[in-house]
Amino acid sequence: MIRKSLLIFCALVSFLFFGCQSERIKGFIVFGKWDGVYVAKKDDPFVLNFILLSDSPLTNVTSIDFPEIAHAIDDMQYDLIEGDKYKDFQLFNIAVNLHLKEVSSTTISKITLIFDQKYKETFPIGHIKLVVGEKGIFTPQNEYVTAYPNTQFFQAKLKNISEHTIQIKRVTVENSFLQIKDIKINDKSEKQSIGANETINIYFTLAEKSERKADFYIVTPKIEYELAGKTSSSYIDPVFYGVTTLTPEKLDDMLKKN
């Protein structure tokens, strides 16, 4: 697990390895598949990592694009980071900082690599829903963990920064392949009153819904609550699952899904 301040440092720090191979325009490339719901506050970037395996060094990649949302991109920076060798393949991470224009939400499922000599190819990356949200009433306290090695659980300490007592109704996630269970707030049922400026401990477990699953997940938990008879909701900061632990089993799964 790593903290948010370390996420941009990238998940592949332990895999760094540099070598030389003959250049080709493009060989075999496969990306890990995401199931993500990523809610960012207005003016904050979406910080994304795309893990891939290639049988060529990709030194001739000149740029990237997300064709489904090209019209909505305000600014984008990326780094193509070379990782370790795995079998006959080279591991890479494309670390992206993405700012969107005035859109409330959009979805990406493809990434395009543009090579020199004007060649380009588009690859599936699963599905990531990007949402520009308002600041919620729950603020993380202490060291909020934003990256877990696997989808076993989520836990955090949150503060109700509103000036009102609220009644929590339920906690949900909006991922396609994940569901949450065993929800506890202060070690009790999720349905309870939380006072103004009160700090709570939230915990739940995660389970994949079926055999169909992604390689990596972005989870943005949503807390639904009632205030003065009106039901509202507030997103918690996004959490990344699986990207910090690239086991041989996970890499083999990526290759099999191609």
C-alpha positions in Angstrom: 0.0 0.0 0.0 1.2 3.5 -0.8 -0.1 6.9 0.1 -1.5 9.4 -2.4 1.7 11.5 -2.4 3.6 8.5 -3.8 1.2 7.4 -6.4 2.5 9.7 -9.2 6.0 8.1 -8.5 4.4 5.2 -10.4 3.7 1.6 -9.7 6.7 0.2 -11.5 9.5 1.6 -9.5 10.5 -1.9 -8.4 10.6 -3.1 -12.0 13.1 -0.6 -13.5 15.5 -2.1 -15.9 17.1 -0.7 -19.0 18.2 -2.7 -22.0 18.7 -2.5 -25.8 16.8 -4.3 -28.5 16.4 -3.8 -32.2 13.8 -1.2 -33.1 10.6 -2.0 -34.9 7.6 0.2 -35.6 5.3 -2.0 -33.6 5.2 -5.6 -32.5 3.0 -7.4 -30.0 1.4 -5.1 -27.4 -1.1 -5.9 -24.8 -2.5 -3.5 -22.1 -3.9 -4.5 -18.7 -7.6 -4.0 -18.5 -9.2 -1.5 -16.0 -12.5 -1.4 -14.3 -12.5 2.1 -12.9 -14.7 4.9 -11.6 -12.5 7.9 -11.0 -14.1 11.1 -9.4 -11.8 14.1 -9.3 -12.5 17.5 -8.0 -12.7 20.4 -10.4 -9.3 21.7 -11.5 -7.6 18.5 -10.2 -5.9 16.2 -12.8 -6.8 12.6 -13.3 -3.7 10.6 -12.5 -3.7 7.4 -14.5 -1.4 4.5 -15.1 -1.6 2.1 -18.0 0.4 -1.1 -17.7 1.4 -2.9 -20.9 3.6 -5.7 -22.2 5.4 -5.4 -25.5 7.9 -7.5 -27.5 9.5 -4.3 -28.8 11.2 -1.5 -26.9 8.7 1.3 -28.0 11.4 3.8 -28.4 9.6 5.1 -31.4 6.4 6.1 -29.6 6.0 9.8 -30.2 2.7 10.5 -28.5 -0.5 9.0 -27.1 -4.2 9.8 -27.4 -7.6 8.8 -26.1 -9.7 8.9 -29.2 -13.1 8.7 -27.4 -12.4 11.9 -25.4 -10.0 13.8 -27.6 -12.5 16.7 -27.9 -12.7 16.9 -24.1 -9.0 17.0 -23.2 -7.8 20.4 -22.0 -4.3 19.3 -21.2 -2.3 16.1 -20.9 1.2 15.0 -20.0 2.5 11.5 -20.0 5.7 9.5 -19.3 6.4 6.1 -20.9 8.3 4.3 -18.2 10.3 1.1 -19.1 10.1 -1.7 -16.5 11.5 -5.1 -16.2 11.7 -8.0 -18.6 9.0 -10.7 -18.3 9.5 -13.8 -20.4 9.9 -12.5 -24.0 8.3 -9.2 -23.2 9.2 -5.7 -21.9 7.0 -4.2 -19.2 6.0 -0.6 -19.5 3.8 1.9 -17.6 2.3 5.0 -19.3 1.8 7.5 -16.5 -0.7 10.1 -17.5 -1.8 13.5 -16.0 -5.1 14.5 -17.6 -7.2 17.7 -17.4 -10.6 17.7 -18.9 -12.6 20.7 -20.3 -16.0 21.6 -18.9 -17.5 18.1 -18.9 -19.2 16.4 -16.0 -18.3 12.8 -16.9 -16.9 10.7 -19.8 -15.6 7.2 -20.3 -12.4 5.9 -21.8 -11.9 2.3 -23.1 -9.2 2.8 -25.7 -5.7 4.3 -25.9 -3.9 5.1 -29.1 -0.1 4.9 -29.5 1.3 7.2 -32.2 4.7 6.0 -33.6 7.2 7.8 -35.8 6.6 7.5 -39.5 3.0 8.5 -38.8 1.9 5.0 -37.8 -0.6 4.6 -35.0 -2.6 1.8 -33.4 -5.5 1.8 -30.8 -5.7 -0.8 -28.0 -8.4 -1.7 -25.5 -7.8 -0.8 -21.8 -11.0 -1.9 -20.2 -13.4 0.9 -19.0 -12.6 3.9 -16.8 -15.4 6.4 -16.1 -14.0 9.9 -15.4 -16.2 12.2 -13.3 -15.6 15.8 -12.4 -17.3 16.2 -9.0 -17.9 18.8 -6.4 -16.1 18.9 -3.1 -17.9 16.5 -0.8 -18.7 16.7 2.9 -16.2 14.0 3.9 -12.5 14.8 4.1 -9.8 12.1 4.6 -8.0 12.3 7.9 -4.4 11.1 8.8 -2.7 9.1 6.1 -5.3 8.2 3.5 -4.2 5.1 1.6 -5.0 5.3 -2.1 -3.3 2.2 -3.5 -3.8 -1.4 -2.3 -2.1 -4.5 -3.7 -5.4 -6.4 -4.2 -9.1 -6.0 -3.8 -9.5 -7.3 -0.3 -10.8 -4.3 1.6 -11.0 -0.5 2.0 -10.6 1.4 5.2 -10.3 5.1 6.0 -10.8 7.8 8.6 -13.1 10.5 7.4 -14.4 13.8 8.8 -17.9 15.3 8.3 -16.9 18.9 7.5 -20.5 20.0 7.1 -22.2 22.1 9.8 -25.0 19.6 10.2 -25.7 16.1 11.6 -26.4 13.7 8.8 -27.9 10.2 8.6 -25.8 7.8 6.5 -28.1 5.7 4.4 -25.7 3.4 2.5 -22.2 3.1 1.0 -21.8 2.0 -2.6 -19.2 1.6 -5.4 -20.1 2.0 -9.1 -17.6 -0.5 -10.7 -18.9 -3.0 -13.2 -17.1 -6.0 -11.7 -16.9 -5.2 -8.0 -19.3 -5.3 -5.1 -18.8 -4.3 -1.5 -19.8 -6.3 1.6 -19.4 -6.2 5.4 -19.7 -2.4 5.6 -18.9 -1.0 9.0 -18.8 2.6 10.3 -17.2 2.9 13.7 -17.5 -0.9 13.8 -21.3 -0.7 13.5 -23.9 -0.7 10.9 -23.5 1.8 8.0 -26.9 3.4 8.9 -26.2 5.8 11.7 -26.1 9.5 12.5 -22.9 11.5 12.1 -22.5 14.9 13.8 -21.0 18.0 12.4 -17.2 17.8 12.4 -17.4 14.3 13.7 -14.7 11.8 12.5 -15.7 8.3 11.5 -13.9 5.1 10.6 -15.2 3.3 7.6 -14.4 -0.2 6.5 -15.7 -2.6 3.9 -14.6 -5.7 1.9 -14.6 -6.0 -1.9 -15.5 -9.0 -4.0 -15.5 -9.6 -7.7 -19.0 -10.2 -9.0 -18.1 -13.1 -11.4 -15.3 -14.8 -13.2 -15.2 -11.9 -15.6 -12.8 -9.4 -14.0 -10.3 -6.7 -14.7 -6.6 -6.6 -14.1 -6.7 -3.3 -12.2 -9.4 -1.3 -10.4 -10.1 2.4 -9.6 -12.7 2.6 -6.8 -14.4 5.8 -5.7 -16.7 5.0 -2.8 -19.9 6.9 -2.6 -21.7 7.7 0.7 -25.4 8.4 0.5 -26.8 10.4 3.4 -29.9 12.3 4.5 -29.9 15.9 5.7 -33.1 17.7 6.7 -35.2 15.1 4.9 -33.3 15.4 1.6 -31.1 12.6 0.3 -27.7 13.5 -1.1 -24.4 11.8 -1.8 -20.7 12.5 -1.5 -17.7 10.7 -3.1 -14.6 9.8 -1.2 -11.2 10.1 -2.8 -10.4 7.4 -5.4 -8.4 4.3 -4.5 -6.3 2.1 -6.9 -6.2 -1.7 -6.6 -3.7 -4.1 -8.1 -1.3 -1.7 -9.8 1.3 -1.9 -7.0 1.6 -5.7 -7.2 2.4 -7.0 -10.7 2.8 -10.7 -10.0 3.7 -13.3 -12.7 0.1 -14.6 -12.4 -1.3 -11.1 -13.2 1.0 -10.6 -16.1 0.1 -14.0 -17.5 -3.6 -13.1 -17.2 -2.9 -9.9 -19.2 -1.3 -12.0 -22.0 -4.2 -14.6 -22.0 -6.8 -11.9 -22.3 -5.3 -10.5 -25.5 
